[in-house]
Amino acid sequence: MIPYFFIKTICNKYLKNNFLHKPLDEILKDANKKTIYKKINSQKNEQITLDDMLYVFDHFNLKGTKTIFYFSGGSFMQPPSKLHINFVKKLAKKFDYHIILVQYPLIADLNPLENAKLIAKIIAKTKYTEIILMGDSAGANLTLYILKNLQYKKIVKKIVLFSPWIDGHLNHEDISLIQYDDFILDKTNCVSIANLVYKKYNHNNLYLCPNENDFFYSCKVLLISGEKEIFTPDAIKWTLSQTNLSVKHLVYKDMCHCFVLLPISLANIALKQVDIFLKN
């Protein structure tokens, strides 16, 4: 097993500018920035405008055996980072997937719930009939809302969630046991961001994912999280509450938030589980 301090060192190297540990006034500045769209070095770049909102679809490995729509995290405030882009390239090459990385409008431009509706409309009009949705952190939340809006079409076969941000209140009793071990997520900042994202649009409920009653379509879900992240207790609670979704939740010992994105051996082991889940 990789020593915990070694994992922390690697994370600090790759996540130097992790804004969840910025002062709150800097976070609020990020929230008011308009979305910055950038072309990524992929085989194909599609720009789609809906209601004056721009969506950029970057394609990696067009001939891949599975089509995956990927939604990166960043608390609805940041576009895909270099870490996300390298991760998507790795998935496409190593496991022979066709990955479509979706750059979507951020909180300064559009409510995440409206975002999910518009993205679902776009996906429903594509040529793909068997779709996999995948996302990390806040992108995983968006993934679930997109599934909710697409379930009538029955074209989403499986979804994969990395470290989803289930509940903005972060008041699960087990969080107090691990919050000081989590060197990536700051509880106070996360709660402040959740308030900003949802109260800005008059959503007093900070439960950031659809509840079990919102799904009538039986879809298979793989959820992967780390033992040392404050989102995991709520993710476990959410997993146990599902009745229609078939959820398999893997919690990796001593791992941090979104560890699958990092260049460590346990991330590769977790990704093999993802490959088995998608290909079986």
N, C-alpha and C positions, 0 to 999 in steps of 0.2 A: 504494500500500500504506500502511496506517495505521502511523505510527511506533510502535515498541514501547513507548516511555515513555508515549505517549498511552493505549495499551491498559491499561498498568499503572495510570495515574491513574484511568481509568474503573472498573477492577476495585476499586481501593481505595475508591472512592466507594460502590459497590454491595455490597461484601463486607467492610465495616468490622469486622463481628463474626464473621468466618470463624473457626470454632473450631479449625480444623486448625493454626492458629498460636498457640493458647492454650497456657499451661503445661500440662504433662501432668496435674498434680493436678486442674486444672479440667476437663480432658477426662474423667477418671475420675469426677468428680462428675456430669457430663452423662450418663455411662453408667448411673448408678444412678437417674436420674429416671424416673418412670413416664411413659408416653405421654400427652401433652396433646393431646386432640382438640378441634378447633375447627370451627365451621360456616363454610364459605366461601360467599361470595355467588354461588351458582350456581343454575341453574334447578331443580335437583332434588337432594335430599340423602338418601342411603340409609344407614341404620346397620344393620349386620349383625353379630350376635353368634355366634361359634363357639367352643366350649370356653372360655367366659368371656373371649374376646378380642373386642374391638370393632374393626370395620373401617368406615371412613366413605368412601362413594363420592360424590364431588361431580361433577355433570354440567355441562358447558359446551357450548352449541350442540347441543341435542337433535336438531335436524333436519340435522346435518352429514352429508356424503356418506360419510365413513369413520368407523368406531368404533375409537377408540384408548384403551387403558388405559395411563395414565401413572404411573410410579413415580419419585418424587423422591429425590435423593441426600441425604447428610447423615451418612454413615458409620454408618447404622443407629441413630443417636442423636438425630436431630432431625426433627421433622415438617416438612411443606412450608413453605418460607419465602415471604415476599412476592415475592421474585424468581421462585420457581417458579410461584406463582399467576399473576403477570403474564405469564409466558412461556406458560402453558397457555391463558390468555385470548387471547393474541396468535395462537397456533396455531389455535384454534377459529374466531376471527373472520377472520383473513387467508386461511386455506386451506380454510375451510368443513369442518372436521372436527368430529365429535362426540367430545369428549375426556372421559374419566372419570378424574379424579385420585383415586388411591387413597391414603388415609391409613391406614397399616398400623402394627401394634404395633412398638415399638422394642426395642432390645437388652435393656433392663431388664425387658421383659415376655416376650419370645419370641425364640427362636433363629431367625435369618434363614432357615435351611433348612426349619424347620417352618412359618414364615411363608409360604414359597413354596408348600408343599403345600396349606395352607388356602386361599390366594388362588386357586390353580389349581382347587380344588373349587368355589369360588364362581363363578368365570368359566365353568366347564364347565356350570353350571346356569342360566346366563343365556340369553336368547333370541337372542343374537348368534351367527351362524354363520360370519362372516368377521371375524376379530379381528386388530388390529395391537397389538403390545406396544411400549412406548417407555419409556426410562428414562435417567437421568443418574447418573454416578459410582457410588455404592453401589446406587442404584436400578437401574442397568443390570445389575449383578450379579444382583440379585433377579429382574430380567426374564428373564435366561438360565435361572435355576433354575425359574421359572414355566413357561417354554417346555419345559424337560425334563419337568416333571410333566404338561404338557398335550399333548405330542406324540402320545399315543395317540388323542386326540380329533380331531386334524387340523383344528382350527378356527383356529389361528394361521397367518395367511398371510404376514405379514412382521413383522420387528422392527427397531427403530431404537435404536442405542446411542450415547449421548453420553459420551465420556471414561470408559469403563468401568474399574473398579478390578479388574484381572485377577489379580494376584499380590500377596499381602500381604507376601511376603519383600522385594520391591523390590530384588532383587540382580542384575538385568540389567546387564551391563557398560556399556551405553550410558547408563544413568541418571546416572552420574557426570559425563557430558558436559553435562547440562542441568539438574541439580538446583539449581544456583545461579541459573539463569534463571527457575525456577519460583517465583513470588512468592505463589502460592495454596496449594500443597501443601508440607508439611514432611515430609520423608522419615522422620525419627525418630518423629514423632507418628503418621504413617500406619502404620508397622510396629507401634508400640505398640497402636494401635487394633485392627489385624488380630489381634494376639495376644490382646487382650481379647475380641474378638468370637468367635473360634474356640476358643481354649483354655478359655474359660469353659464351653464345651459339649463339651470333650474331643475337639476336632478339632485334632489336631497338625499337619495339613497346612494351610498358609496359602494354598494355591491357591484363590482366592475365586470361581472360576467353574467350571461343569461342564467336563470335558475333552472332546476330540473324540469319544471312544468312547461318551459318554453320549447322543449324538444319532443317531437312525436316521431321523428325519423331515427331509426336505429342505425347509428354510425359507430364504427370502431375508432377508439381514441387511445393513443399512447401518450402518456404524460411522464416527463422526466424532470426531476428536480434534485437539488442538493440538500444534504442533511443540515448544512450550516447556513441556510438562507431563511429570512423571516417570512417569505411567501409560502414556505412548504406546509406549515400547519393548516393554513386555509385551503391549500391545494388538496391535502389529504381529506379534509372535511368535505370539500366539493366532490371529490371522487366517490366517497361513500354515500353521498346523497343522490347520485344519478340513478335513474330508473330505466330510461330509454337508451341513453348512450352506454355503450359497452367500453368501460374505461379500464386500462391497465396502467397502473402508476408505479414507476420505479424511482426509489429514493436512493441516491448514491452517498455512501458514508463519507463524511468529512468534505464533501464537495460544496462549492459556492454557487451563487446565482449564475445561471447560464454558463456553467462550466463546459458544456459541450462545444462552445465556440472557441475554447482555448486550445493551444497546441500541447496537450498533455495526453498521456497514454489512456487514462480512464475515459477521456472524451471519445477516443477511438473505439473503446469497448462499448460505450453507450450508443455510438452511431451504428455499430454492428447490430445492436438490438433493434434500432430503427429500421435498418435494412431488412432484417428478418421479418419484422412486423409488416412492412410495406409489401414484401414479395410473397409472403405466405398467403 
